[in-house]
Amino acid sequence: MQQRARNKSDYSPSRLIADIRVGERHRRDLGDIGALAESIADIGLLHPIIVNEDGLLLAGARRLAACKRLGWMTVPVNVVKGAGP
């Protein structure tokens, strides 16, 4: 059985990319964002990025950068309550 590719409209909730704050990151080099963006364009975003209630990015900097490159205005998120600095 073939699984349908999921895309950003399959998730709830979503946030405006402009409202997501990226703090200090452990990974400095995000690698090949072009290839990741191409994959997301082909099969969709399989895992939403993770933010706290204030919109601080907790996980998914590469996915966020790829979605920006694709011109997305919003991105699917999972919100973790009580996490962050």
C-alpha positions in Angstrom: 0.0 0.0 0.0 1.5 3.3 -1.0 1.4 6.0 1.6 0.3 9.5 0.5 3.0 12.2 1.0 2.1 14.6 3.8 2.4 18.3 3.3 2.1 21.4 5.3 -1.7 21.5 5.0 -1.9 18.1 6.7 -0.8 19.5 10.0 -2.3 21.7 12.6 -1.3 24.1 14.0 0.9 26.2 11.9 2.8 29.4 12.6 3.9 32.3 10.4 7.6 31.8 9.7 8.2 35.4 10.4 7.0 34.9 14.0 9.4 32.1 14.8 12.4 33.2 16.7 15.7 31.3 16.2 17.9 31.6 19.3 21.5 30.3 19.8 21.9 27.0 18.0 24.4 24.2 18.6 24.7 23.4 14.9 26.4 26.3 13.0 26.5 24.7 9.5 23.1 23.8 8.3 24.4 21.7 5.5 22.8 21.2 2.1 19.5 23.1 2.6 18.8 23.0 -1.2 18.6 19.2 -1.1 16.3 19.3 1.9 14.1 21.9 0.3 13.8 19.8 -2.8 12.8 16.8 -0.7 10.2 18.8 1.1 8.9 20.1 -2.2 8.7 16.5 -3.5 7.2 14.6 -0.6 6.1 17.3 1.9 7.3 18.1 5.4 7.1 14.9 7.3 7.9 16.3 10.7 6.8 19.7 11.9 9.3 22.0 13.6 9.2 22.3 17.3 8.6 25.6 19.0 7.7 26.7 22.5 4.7 28.8 23.4 6.6 32.0 22.7 7.5 30.9 19.2 11.2 30.1 20.1 12.6 27.4 17.8 13.5 24.3 19.8 14.2 21.8 17.0 14.1 22.0 13.2 16.4 24.8 12.1 17.2 23.0 8.8 13.6 22.3 8.1 12.7 25.9 8.8 15.5 27.2 6.5 14.3 24.8 3.8 10.7 26.0 4.1 11.9 29.6 3.9 13.8 28.8 0.7 10.6 27.3 -0.7 8.8 30.6 -0.1 6.4 29.2 2.5 4.8 31.9 4.7 3.6 29.4 7.4 5.1 26.2 8.7 3.6 23.3 10.6 4.7 23.2 14.3 4.4 21.2 17.4 4.2 23.5 20.4 5.9 22.3 23.6 4.5 24.0 26.6 7.0 25.2 29.3 10.1 24.5 27.3 12.9 26.9 26.5 15.0 29.4 28.4 
